[in-house]
C-alpha cells in the first residue's frame, strides 16, 4: 500500500497522508536548555562538596600526623635521657672511678 499517491483509485480511501517532521518550538528548546543547565550546576556542586569534604579529612589527618610526630620526638628525647643514666653508670670511665670518703671537715 503506497500512500504517496495524491489521487485514489477505485475502492481506496480518498485521504492522503503527509509525513510531518516533528520539531521543538523555541519555548521547548529554552526549557530543555534551562533543565540541562540546572543538572550541570547540581553535578558541579556535588563534585565541589565532595572535594571540600576530602579536604577537611586531609586537614584533620595532617593535624593528627603533626601531633603524633611531636609526641614521637618528645618520647625519643625522654628515651635518650633515661638511657643516658644507664650508659654513664655502665661506662668504663664510671667503673674506673674510686669512691672517696671525706677525711675531715673544714672548720671556720
C-alpha distances in whole Angstrom, upper triangle without the diagonal:
4,6,9,10,13,13,11,12,14,13,10,11,13,13,12,12,14,15,19,21,24,27,31,33,37,38,36,37,40,40,39,41,44,43,43,46,48,46,48,51,51,51,54,56,55,56,59,61,60,62,65,65,66,68,70,70,71,74,75,76,77,80,80,81,83,85,85,87,89,90,90,93,95,95,96,99,100,100,102,104,105,105,107,110,110,110,113,115,114,114,117,119,119,121,123,124,128,128,131,133,135,138,140,139,140,142,143
4,6,7,10,11,10,12,14,14,11,12,13,12,10,10,12,13,17,19,22,25,29,31,35,36,34,35,39,39,37,40,43,42,41,45,46,45,47,50,50,50,52,55,55,55,58,60,59,61,64,64,65,67,69,70,71,73,75,75,77,79,80,80,83,85,85,86,89,90,90,92,94,95,95,98,100,99,101,104,104,105,107,110,110,109,112,114,114,114,117,119,119,120,123,124,127,128,131,133,134,138,139,138,139,141,142
4,6,8,10,9,12,14,14,11,10,10,9,7,7,9,10,14,17,19,23,26,28,32,33,31,32,36,36,35,37,40,40,40,43,44,43,45,48,49,48,51,53,53,54,57,58,58,60,63,63,64,66,68,69,70,72,74,74,76,78,79,79,82,84,84,85,88,89,89,91,94,94,95,97,99,99,101,103,104,104,106,109,109,109,112,114,113,114,117,118,118,120,123,124,127,127,130,132,134,137,139,137,138,141,141
4,6,9,10,13,16,17,13,13,12,11,7,7,8,10,13,16,19,22,26,27,31,33,31,32,35,36,35,37,40,40,39,42,44,44,45,48,49,48,51,53,53,54,57,58,58,60,63,63,64,66,68,69,70,72,74,74,76,78,79,80,82,84,84,85,88,89,89,91,94,94,95,98,99,99,101,103,104,104,107,109,109,109,112,114,114,114,117,118,118,120,123,124,127,127,130,132,134,138,139,138,138,141,141
4,6,7,10,13,14,11,11,10,10,7,9,10,13,16,19,22,25,29,30,34,36,34,35,38,39,38,40,43,43,43,46,48,47,48,51,52,52,54,57,57,58,60,62,62,64,66,67,68,70,72,73,74,76,78,78,80,82,83,83,86,88,88,89,92,93,93,95,98,98,99,101,103,103,105,107,108,108,110,113,113,113,116,118,117,118,121,122,122,124,127,128,131,131,134,136,138,141,143,141,142,144,145
4,7,10,13,15,12,11,9,9,6,9,10,13,16,19,22,25,28,30,33,35,34,35,38,39,38,40,43,43,43,46,48,48,49,52,53,53,55,57,58,59,61,63,63,65,67,68,69,71,73,74,75,77,79,79,81,83,84,85,87,89,89,90,93,94,94,96,99,99,100,103,104,104,106,109,109,110,112,115,115,115,118,120,119,119,122,124,124,126,128,129,132,133,136,138,139,143,144,143,143,145,146
4,7,10,12,10,9,7,9,8,11,13,17,19,23,25,28,32,33,36,38,37,38,41,42,41,44,46,46,47,49,51,51,52,55,56,56,58,61,61,62,64,66,66,68,70,71,72,74,76,77,78,80,82,82,84,86,87,88,90,92,93,94,96,97,98,100,102,103,103,106,108,108,109,112,113,113,115,118,118,118,121,123,122,123,126,127,127,129,132,132,136,136,139,141,142,146,147,146,146,149,149
4,7,8,6,7,6,8,8,12,14,18,21,24,27,30,33,34,38,39,38,39,43,43,42,45,47,47,47,51,52,52,53,56,57,57,59,61,61,63,65,67,67,69,71,72,73,75,77,77,78,81,82,83,84,87,88,88,91,93,93,94,97,98,98,100,103,103,104,106,108,108,110,112,113,113,116,118,118,118,121,123,123,123,126,127,128,129,132,133,136,136,139,141,143,146,148,146,147,149,150
4,6,6,8,8,11,12,15,18,21,24,27,30,33,36,38,42,43,42,43,46,47,46,48,51,50,51,54,55,55,56,59,60,60,62,64,64,65,68,70,70,72,74,75,75,78,80,80,81,84,85,86,87,90,90,91,93,95,96,97,100,101,101,103,105,105,106,109,110,110,112,115,115,116,118,121,121,121,124,126,125,125,128,130,130,132,134,135,138,139,142,144,145,149,150,149,150,152,153
4,6,9,10,13,14,18,21,24,27,30,32,36,39,40,44,45,44,45,49,49,48,51,53,53,53,56,58,57,59,62,62,62,65,67,66,68,70,72,72,74,76,77,78,80,82,82,83,86,87,88,89,92,92,93,96,97,98,99,102,103,103,105,107,107,108,111,112,112,114,117,117,118,120,123,123,123,126,128,127,127,130,132,132,133,136,137,140,141,144,146,147,151,152,151,152,154,155
4,7,9,12,14,17,20,23,26,30,32,35,38,40,43,44,43,44,48,47,47,50,52,51,52,55,56,55,57,60,60,60,63,65,65,66,69,70,70,72,74,75,76,78,80,80,82,84,85,86,88,90,90,91,94,95,96,97,100,101,101,103,105,106,106,109,111,110,112,115,115,116,118,121,121,121,124,126,125,126,129,130,130,132,135,136,139,139,142,144,145,149,150,149,150,152,153
4,6,9,11,13,17,19,22,26,28,31,34,36,40,41,39,41,44,44,43,46,48,47,48,51,52,52,54,56,57,57,59,61,61,63,65,66,67,69,71,71,72,75,76,77,78,81,82,82,84,87,87,88,90,92,92,94,96,97,98,100,102,102,103,106,107,107,109,112,112,113,115,118,117,118,121,122,122,122,126,127,127,129,131,132,135,136,139,140,142,146,147,146,146,149,149
4,6,8,11,14,17,20,23,25,29,31,33,37,37,36,38,41,41,40,43,45,45,45,49,50,49,51,54,54,54,57,59,59,60,63,64,64,66,69,69,70,72,74,75,76,78,80,80,82,84,85,86,88,90,90,92,94,95,96,98,100,100,101,104,105,105,107,110,110,111,113,116,116,116,119,121,120,121,124,125,125,127,130,131,134,134,137,139,140,144,145,144,144,147,147
4,6,10,13,16,19,23,25,28,31,32,35,36,35,37,40,40,40,43,45,44,45,48,49,49,51,54,54,54,57,59,59,61,63,64,65,67,69,70,71,73,75,75,77,79,80,81,83,85,86,87,89,91,91,92,95,96,96,99,101,101,102,105,106,106,108,111,111,112,114,117,117,117,120,122,121,122,125,126,126,128,131,132,135,135,138,139,141,145,146,144,145,147,148
4,7,10,13,15,19,21,24,27,28,32,33,31,33,36,36,36,39,41,41,41,44,46,45,47,50,50,51,53,55,55,57,59,61,61,63,65,66,67,69,71,72,73,75,76,77,79,81,82,83,85,87,88,89,91,92,93,95,97,98,99,101,103,103,105,107,108,108,111,113,113,113,116,118,118,118,122,123,123,125,127,128,131,131,134,136,137,141,142,141,141,144,144
4,7,10,13,16,19,22,25,26,30,31,30,31,34,35,34,37,39,39,39,42,44,44,45,48,49,49,51,53,54,55,57,59,59,61,63,64,65,67,69,70,71,73,75,75,77,79,80,81,83,85,86,87,89,90,91,93,95,96,97,99,101,101,103,105,106,106,108,111,111,111,114,116,116,116,119,121,121,122,125,126,129,129,132,134,135,139,140,139,139,142,142
4,7,9,13,15,18,21,23,27,28,26,28,31,31,31,33,36,35,36,39,40,40,42,44,45,45,48,50,50,51,54,55,55,57,60,60,61,63,65,66,67,69,71,72,73,75,76,77,79,81,82,83,86,87,87,89,91,92,93,95,97,97,99,101,102,102,105,107,108,108,110,112,112,112,116,117,117,119,121,122,125,125,128,130,132,135,136,135,136,138,138
4,6,10,12,15,19,20,24,25,24,25,28,29,28,31,33,33,33,36,38,38,39,42,43,43,45,47,48,49,51,53,53,55,57,58,59,61,63,64,65,67,69,70,71,73,74,75,77,79,80,81,83,85,85,87,89,90,91,93,95,95,97,99,100,100,103,105,106,106,108,111,110,110,114,115,115,117,119,120,123,123,126,128,130,133,134,133,133,136,136
4,7,9,13,16,18,22,23,22,22,26,26,25,28,30,30,30,33,35,34,36,39,39,39,42,44,44,45,48,50,50,51,54,55,56,58,60,60,61,64,65,66,67,70,71,71,74,76,76,77,80,81,81,83,86,86,87,90,91,91,93,96,96,97,99,102,102,102,105,107,106,107,110,111,111,113,116,116,120,120,123,125,126,130,131,129,130,132,133
4,6,9,13,14,18,20,18,19,22,23,22,24,27,27,27,30,32,32,33,36,37,37,39,41,42,43,45,47,48,49,51,52,53,55,57,58,59,61,63,64,65,67,69,69,71,73,74,75,78,79,79,81,83,84,85,88,89,89,91,93,94,95,97,100,100,100,103,105,105,105,108,109,109,111,114,115,118,118,120,123,124,128,128,127,127,130,130
4,6,10,12,16,18,16,16,20,20,19,21,24,24,24,27,29,29,30,33,34,34,36,38,39,40,42,44,44,46,48,49,50,52,54,55,56,58,60,60,62,64,65,66,68,70,71,72,74,76,76,78,80,81,82,84,86,86,88,90,91,92,94,96,97,97,99,102,101,102,105,106,106,108,110,111,114,114,117,119,120,124,125,124,124,126,127
4,7,10,13,15,12,13,17,17,16,18,21,21,21,24,26,25,27,30,31,31,33,35,36,37,39,41,41,43,45,46,47,49,51,52,53,55,57,58,59,61,63,63,65,67,68,69,72,73,73,75,78,78,79,82,83,84,85,88,89,89,91,94,94,94,97,99,99,99,103,104,104,106,108,109,112,112,115,117,118,122,123,121,121,124,124
4,6,10,12,10,10,13,14,13,15,18,18,19,21,23,23,24,27,28,29,31,33,34,35,37,39,39,41,43,44,45,47,49,50,51,53,55,56,57,59,61,61,63,65,66,67,69,71,72,73,75,76,77,80,81,82,83,86,87,87,89,92,93,93,95,97,97,98,101,102,102,104,106,107,110,110,113,115,116,119,120,119,119,121,122
4,7,8,6,6,10,11,10,12,15,15,16,18,20,20,22,24,25,26,28,30,31,32,34,36,37,38,40,41,43,44,46,48,49,50,52,53,55,57,58,59,61,63,64,65,67,68,69,71,73,74,75,77,79,79,81,83,84,85,87,90,90,90,93,95,95,95,99,99,99,102,104,105,108,108,110,112,113,117,118,116,116,119,119
4,6,5,6,9,10,11,12,14,16,17,18,20,21,23,24,26,27,29,30,32,33,35,36,38,39,41,42,44,45,47,49,50,51,53,54,56,57,59,60,62,64,65,66,68,69,70,72,74,75,76,78,80,81,82,84,85,86,88,91,92,92,94,96,96,97,100,101,101,103,105,106,109,109,111,113,114,118,118,117,117,119,119
4,5,5,6,9,10,11,12,14,15,16,18,20,21,22,24,26,27,29,30,32,33,35,36,37,39,41,42,43,45,47,48,49,51,53,54,55,57,58,60,62,63,64,66,67,68,70,72,73,74,76,78,79,80,82,84,85,86,89,90,90,92,95,95,95,98,99,99,101,104,104,107,107,109,111,112,116,116,114,114,117,116
4,5,5,6,9,10,11,12,14,15,17,18,20,21,23,24,26,27,29,30,32,33,35,36,37,39,41,42,44,45,47,48,50,51,52,54,56,57,58,60,62,63,65,66,67,69,71,72,73,75,77,78,79,81,82,83,85,88,89,89,91,93,94,94,97,98,98,100,103,103,106,106,108,110,111,114,115,113,113,115,115
4,5,5,6,9,10,11,12,14,15,17,18,20,21,23,24,26,27,29,30,32,33,35,36,38,39,41,42,44,45,47,48,50,51,53,54,56,57,59,60,61,63,65,66,67,69,70,72,74,75,76,78,80,81,82,84,86,87,87,90,92,92,93,96,97,96,99,101,101,104,104,107,108,109,113,114,112,112,114,114
4,6,5,6,9,10,11,12,14,15,16,18,20,21,22,24,26,27,29,30,32,33,35,36,38,39,41,42,43,45,47,48,49,51,53,54,55,57,59,60,62,63,64,66,68,69,70,72,74,74,76,78,79,80,82,85,85,85,88,90,90,91,94,94,94,97,99,100,103,103,105,107,108,111,112,111,111,113,113
4,5,5,6,9,10,11,12,14,15,16,18,20,21,23,24,26,27,29,30,32,33,35,36,37,39,41,42,43,45,47,48,49,51,52,54,56,57,58,60,62,63,64,66,67,68,70,72,73,74,76,78,79,80,83,84,84,86,89,89,89,93,93,93,95,98,98,101,101,103,105,106,110,110,108,108,111,110
4,5,5,6,9,10,11,12,14,15,17,18,20,21,23,25,26,27,29,30,32,33,35,36,38,39,41,42,44,45,47,48,50,51,53,54,56,57,59,60,61,63,65,66,67,69,71,72,73,75,76,77,79,82,83,83,85,88,88,88,92,92,92,94,97,97,100,100,102,104,105,108,109,107,107,110,110
4,5,5,6,9,10,11,12,14,15,17,18,20,21,23,24,26,27,29,30,32,33,35,36,38,39,41,42,44,45,47,48,49,51,53,54,55,57,59,60,61,63,64,66,68,69,70,72,74,75,76,78,80,81,81,84,86,86,86,90,90,90,92,95,95,98,98,101,103,104,107,108,106,107,109,109
4,5,5,6,9,10,11,12,14,15,16,18,20,21,22,24,26,27,29,30,32,33,35,36,37,39,41,42,43,45,47,48,49,51,53,53,55,57,58,60,62,63,64,66,68,68,70,72,73,74,76,79,79,79,82,84,84,85,88,88,88,91,93,93,97,96,99,101,102,105,106,104,104,107,107
4,5,5,6,9,10,10,12,14,15,16,18,20,21,23,24,26,27,29,30,31,33,35,36,37,39,41,42,43,45,46,48,50,51,52,54,56,57,58,60,61,63,64,66,67,69,70,72,73,75,77,78,78,81,83,83,84,87,87,87,90,92,92,95,95,97,99,100,104,104,103,103,105,105
4,5,5,6,9,10,11,12,14,15,17,19,20,21,23,25,26,27,29,30,32,33,35,36,38,39,41,42,44,45,47,48,50,51,53,54,55,57,59,60,61,63,65,66,67,69,70,71,73,76,77,77,79,82,82,82,86,86,86,88,91,91,94,94,96,98,99,103,103,102,102,104,104
4,5,5,6,9,10,11,12,14,15,17,18,20,21,23,24,26,27,29,31,32,33,35,36,38,39,41,42,43,45,47,48,49,51,53,54,55,57,58,60,62,63,64,66,68,69,70,72,74,75,75,78,80,80,80,84,84,84,86,89,89,92,92,95,97,98,101,102,100,101,103,103
4,5,5,6,9,10,10,12,14,15,16,18,20,21,22,24,26,27,29,31,32,33,35,36,37,39,41,42,43,45,47,48,49,51,52,54,56,57,58,60,62,62,64,66,67,68,70,73,74,74,76,78,78,79,82,83,82,85,87,88,91,91,93,95,96,99,100,98,98,101,101
4,5,5,6,9,10,10,12,14,15,16,18,20,21,22,24,26,27,29,30,31,33,35,36,37,39,40,42,44,45,46,48,50,51,52,54,55,57,59,60,61,63,65,66,67,69,71,72,72,75,77,77,78,81,82,81,84,86,86,89,89,91,93,94,98,98,97,97,99,99
4,5,5,6,9,10,11,12,14,15,17,19,20,21,23,24,26,27,29,30,32,33,35,36,38,39,41,43,44,45,47,48,49,51,53,54,55,57,59,60,61,63,64,65,67,70,71,71,73,75,76,76,79,80,80,82,85,85,88,88,90,92,93,97,98,96,96,99,99
4,5,5,6,9,10,11,12,14,16,17,18,20,21,23,25,26,27,29,31,32,33,35,36,37,39,41,42,43,45,47,48,49,51,52,53,56,57,58,60,62,63,64,66,68,69,69,71,74,74,74,77,78,78,80,83,83,86,86,89,90,91,95,96,94,95,97,97
4,5,5,6,9,10,11,12,14,15,16,18,20,21,23,25,26,27,29,30,31,33,35,36,37,39,41,42,44,45,46,48,50,51,52,54,56,57,58,60,61,62,64,67,68,68,70,72,73,73,76,77,77,79,82,82,85,85,87,89,90,93,94,92,92,95,95
4,5,5,6,9,10,11,12,14,15,16,18,20,21,23,24,26,27,29,30,32,33,35,36,38,39,40,42,44,45,47,48,49,51,53,54,55,57,59,60,61,63,65,66,67,69,71,71,72,75,76,75,78,80,81,84,83,86,87,88,92,93,91,91,94,94
4,6,5,6,9,10,11,12,14,16,17,19,20,22,23,25,26,27,29,31,32,33,35,37,38,39,41,42,43,45,47,48,49,51,53,54,55,57,58,59,61,64,65,65,67,69,69,70,73,74,74,76,79,79,82,82,84,86,87,91,92,90,91,93,93
4,6,5,6,9,10,11,12,14,16,16,19,20,21,22,25,26,27,29,30,31,33,35,36,37,39,41,42,43,45,46,47,50,51,52,54,56,57,58,60,62,63,63,65,68,68,68,72,72,72,74,77,77,80,80,82,84,85,89,90,88,88,91,91
4,5,5,6,9,10,10,12,14,15,17,18,20,21,23,24,25,27,29,30,31,33,35,36,38,39,40,42,44,45,46,48,50,51,52,54,55,57,58,61,62,62,64,67,67,67,71,71,71,73,76,76,79,79,81,83,84,87,88,86,87,89,89
4,5,5,6,9,10,11,12,14,15,17,18,20,21,23,24,26,27,29,30,32,33,35,37,38,39,41,42,43,45,47,48,49,51,53,54,55,57,59,60,60,63,65,65,66,69,70,69,72,74,75,78,77,80,81,83,86,87,86,86,88,89
4,6,5,6,9,10,11,12,14,16,16,18,20,21,22,24,26,27,29,31,32,33,35,36,37,39,41,42,43,45,47,47,49,51,52,53,55,58,58,58,61,63,63,64,67,68,67,70,72,73,76,76,78,80,81,85,86,84,85,87,87
4,5,5,6,9,10,10,12,14,15,16,18,20,21,23,24,25,27,29,30,31,33,35,36,37,39,40,42,44,45,46,48,50,51,52,54,56,57,57,60,62,62,63,66,66,66,69,71,71,74,74,76,78,79,83,84,82,82,85,85
4,5,5,6,9,10,11,12,14,15,17,18,20,21,23,24,26,27,29,30,32,33,34,36,38,39,40,42,44,45,47,48,49,51,52,55,56,56,59,61,61,62,65,66,65,67,70,70,73,73,75,77,78,82,82,81,81,83,83
4,5,5,6,9,10,11,12,14,15,17,18,20,21,22,24,26,27,28,31,32,33,35,36,37,39,41,42,43,45,47,48,49,51,53,54,54,57,59,59,60,63,64,63,66,68,68,71,71,74,75,77,80,81,80,80,83,83
4,5,5,6,9,10,10,12,14,15,16,18,20,21,22,24,26,27,29,30,31,33,35,36,37,39,41,41,43,45,46,47,49,52,52,53,55,57,57,58,61,62,61,64,66,67,70,70,72,74,75,79,79,78,78,81,81
4,5,5,6,9,10,10,12,14,15,17,18,20,21,23,24,25,27,29,30,31,33,35,36,38,39,40,42,44,45,46,48,50,51,52,54,56,57,57,61,61,61,63,66,66,68,68,71,72,73,77,78,76,76,79,79
4,5,5,6,9,10,11,12,14,16,17,18,20,21,23,24,26,27,29,30,32,33,35,37,38,39,41,42,43,45,47,49,50,50,53,55,55,56,59,60,59,62,64,64,67,67,69,71,72,76,77,75,75,78,78
4,5,5,6,9,10,10,12,14,15,16,18,20,21,22,24,26,26,28,30,31,32,35,36,37,39,41,42,43,44,47,48,48,50,53,53,53,57,58,57,59,62,62,65,65,67,69,71,74,75,74,74,77,77
4,5,5,6,9,10,10,12,14,15,16,18,20,21,23,24,25,27,29,30,31,33,35,36,37,39,40,42,43,46,47,47,49,52,52,52,56,56,56,58,61,61,64,64,66,68,69,73,73,72,72,75,75
4,5,5,6,9,10,11,12,14,15,17,18,20,21,23,24,26,27,29,30,32,33,34,36,38,39,40,42,45,46,46,48,50,51,52,55,55,55,57,60,60,63,62,65,66,67,71,72,70,70,73,73
4,5,5,6,9,10,11,12,14,15,16,18,20,21,22,24,26,27,28,30,32,32,34,36,37,38,40,43,44,44,46,48,49,50,53,54,53,55,58,58,61,61,63,65,66,70,71,69,70,72,73
4,5,5,6,9,10,10,12,14,15,16,18,20,21,22,24,25,26,29,30,31,33,35,36,37,39,41,42,42,45,47,47,48,51,52,51,53,56,56,59,59,62,63,65,68,69,68,68,71,71
4,5,5,6,9,10,11,12,14,15,17,18,20,21,23,24,26,27,29,30,32,33,35,36,38,40,41,42,44,46,47,47,50,51,50,53,55,55,58,58,60,62,63,67,67,66,66,69,69
4,5,5,6,9,10,11,12,14,16,17,18,20,21,23,24,26,27,28,30,32,33,34,36,39,40,40,42,44,45,46,49,50,49,51,54,54,57,56,59,60,61,65,66,64,65,67,68
4,5,5,6,9,10,10,12,14,15,16,18,20,21,22,24,26,26,28,30,31,32,34,37,37,38,40,42,43,43,47,48,47,49,52,52,55,55,57,59,60,64,65,64,64,67,67
4,5,5,6,9,10,10,12,14,15,16,18,20,21,23,24,25,27,29,30,31,33,35,37,37,39,41,42,42,45,46,45,48,50,50,53,53,56,58,59,62,63,62,62,65,65
4,5,5,6,9,10,11,12,14,15,17,18,20,21,23,24,26,27,29,30,32,34,36,36,38,40,41,41,45,45,44,47,50,49,52,52,54,56,57,60,61,60,60,62,63
4,5,5,6,9,10,11,12,14,15,16,18,20,21,22,24,26,27,28,30,32,33,34,36,38,39,40,43,44,43,45,48,48,51,50,53,54,55,59,60,59,59,62,62
4,5,5,6,9,10,10,12,14,15,16,18,20,21,22,24,25,26,28,31,32,32,34,37,37,38,41,42,41,43,46,46,49,49,51,53,54,58,59,58,59,61,62
4,5,5,6,9,10,11,12,14,15,17,19,20,21,23,24,26,27,30,31,31,33,35,36,37,40,40,40,42,45,45,48,47,50,52,53,56,57,56,56,59,59
4,5,5,6,9,10,11,12,14,16,17,18,20,21,23,24,26,28,29,30,32,34,35,36,39,39,38,41,44,43,46,46,48,50,51,54,55,54,54,57,57
4,5,5,6,9,10,10,12,14,15,16,18,20,21,22,24,26,27,28,30,32,33,34,37,38,37,39,42,42,45,44,47,49,50,54,55,53,54,57,58
4,5,5,6,9,10,10,12,14,15,17,18,20,21,22,25,26,26,28,31,31,32,35,36,35,38,40,40,43,43,45,47,49,52,54,52,53,56,57
4,5,5,6,9,10,11,12,14,15,17,18,20,21,24,25,26,27,30,31,31,34,34,34,36,39,39,41,41,43,45,46,50,51,50,50,53,53
4,5,5,6,9,10,11,12,14,15,16,18,20,22,23,24,26,28,29,30,33,34,33,35,38,38,40,40,42,44,45,49,50,49,49,52,53
4,5,5,6,9,10,10,12,14,15,16,18,21,22,22,24,26,27,28,31,32,31,33,36,36,39,39,41,43,45,48,50,49,49,52,53
4,5,5,6,9,10,11,12,14,15,17,19,21,21,23,25,26,26,30,30,29,32,34,34,37,37,39,41,43,46,48,47,47,50,51
4,5,5,6,9,10,11,12,14,15,18,19,20,21,24,25,25,29,29,28,31,33,33,36,35,37,39,40,44,45,44,45,47,48
4,5,5,6,9,10,10,12,14,16,17,18,20,22,23,24,28,28,27,29,32,32,34,34,37,38,40,44,45,44,45,48,49
4,5,5,6,9,10,10,12,15,16,16,18,20,21,21,25,25,25,27,30,30,33,33,35,38,39,43,44,44,44,47,49
4,5,5,6,9,10,11,13,15,15,17,19,20,20,24,24,23,26,28,28,31,31,33,35,36,40,41,40,41,44,45
4,5,5,6,9,10,11,13,14,16,18,19,20,24,24,22,25,28,27,30,29,32,33,35,39,40,39,40,43,44
4,5,5,6,8,10,11,12,14,16,17,18,22,22,21,23,26,26,29,29,31,33,35,39,40,40,41,44,46
4,6,5,6,9,10,10,12,14,15,16,19,19,19,21,24,24,27,27,30,32,34,37,39,38,39,43,44
4,6,5,7,9,10,11,13,15,15,19,19,17,20,23,22,25,25,27,29,31,34,36,35,36,39,41
4,5,6,7,9,11,12,13,15,19,19,17,19,22,22,24,24,26,28,30,34,35,35,36,39,41
4,5,5,6,9,10,11,12,16,17,15,17,20,20,23,23,26,28,31,34,36,36,37,41,43
4,5,5,6,9,10,10,14,14,13,15,18,18,21,21,24,26,28,32,33,33,35,38,40
4,5,5,6,9,10,14,13,11,14,17,16,18,18,21,23,25,29,31,30,32,35,37
4,5,5,6,8,12,13,11,12,16,16,18,18,22,24,26,30,32,32,34,37,40
4,5,5,6,10,11,9,11,14,15,18,19,22,25,27,30,33,33,35,38,40
4,6,5,9,8,7,9,12,12,15,16,19,21,24,27,29,29,31,35,37
4,6,9,9,6,8,11,11,13,13,17,19,22,25,28,28,30,34,36
4,7,8,7,7,10,12,14,15,19,22,25,28,30,31,33,37,39
4,5,5,6,9,10,14,16,19,22,25,27,30,31,33,37,39
4,5,5,6,9,12,15,18,21,24,27,30,31,33,36,39
4,5,5,7,10,13,16,19,22,24,27,28,29,33,36
4,5,5,9,10,14,17,19,22,25,26,28,31,34
4,6,8,10,14,17,20,22,26,27,29,33,36
4,7,10,13,16,19,21,24,26,28,32,34
4,7,9,13,16,18,21,22,24,28,31
4,6,10,13,15,18,20,22,26,29
4,7,10,12,15,17,20,23,26
4,6,9,12,14,16,20,23
4,6,9,11,14,18,21
4,6,7,10,14,17
4,7,10,13,16
4,7,9,13
4,6,10
4,7
4
